[in-house]
Amino acid sequence: MSNDKGLQDAHIKIGTKQTMKAVESGLAAEVYVAEDCDQRLISKVVSECDKNGVHINYVPTMIELGEACGIEVGAAMVAVLKS
């Protein structure tokens, strides 16, 4: 993600529930997942992304993903919405 300007410039949904809703409803263009979040959450979103053809990007930590989104807390996953 170091080459991104930051996710805060994109239309995004932050958090597990919001990300899953975006993927399930076909609104997600791509998903970012923190590698240090709960593995059960990762497997659920990976399965849903595979089913819906959504590309997944992995970020080392929840803190790093949160910072990329412009929030002061960690984020397990983020969906970038289709424009």
N, C-alpha and C positions, 0 to 999 in steps of 0.2 A: 504493500500500500504506500510505500515511500514515494512512488512516482505519481500518486494521485494528488490533486489539489486538496483533497479532503472530501469526505462524504457529505459534509454539511452543505455543499453546493448542490447536491443532487436531491431529488424527491425521494425520501426514504421513510421506512417504518422501522423503528428501533424496538428490539425486544423479541422474545420468543413467540408470544401469542400474536403480536402484530405481523411478524415475519411469516409465521405459518399461515395466517389468514391471507396475506398477500400472495404467497405461493399457491395455496389451494384455489384462490379465486382467479388465478392467471394474471395478476397485476405485476408480479415480480419479474424484472429483467435479469437480475442476478442477486445472489445472496452472499454476504460475508459472515463467516462463522469463526468465533474465537476458539482456538484449539484447547484452551484450558477450561472451557465450560463443561458441564455435566455431559458425559458420553451418551447418555440416553437421549438428551436433547439433540445432540449432533446426529445420532442415528435416525431420529424421527424426521428432522429437516432434510437430511441427505436422501432418505427414502422419498419424501414428498417432492424434492427437487428433481430427482431422477424420473419420477412419474410424470412431472410437468415440463421436463426439458429445460430446467433453470440451472445455469452455471453457478458453481459454488467456489468462492475464494476463501482461503484460510488465512487467518491472522493469528499470530502467536498468543496474544493475551486479550482478555476482556477489557483491561484498562486501555490498551492500545486501540482497540476497536471503538471504545467509548470516546477517546480523545479525537479519533478521526471523524467522529460524528459531531464533535463540538459539545459533548456533554461531559460533566465532571465525575461521572461514575462509569463503571465498566458496563459493557454490553455483550451479551452472549452471542447475539446474532442481529443482523440488519438486512433488510430487503431494500434494494434499489428498485424503484418503481419504473415501469415502462413509461416513456414520454408520449 
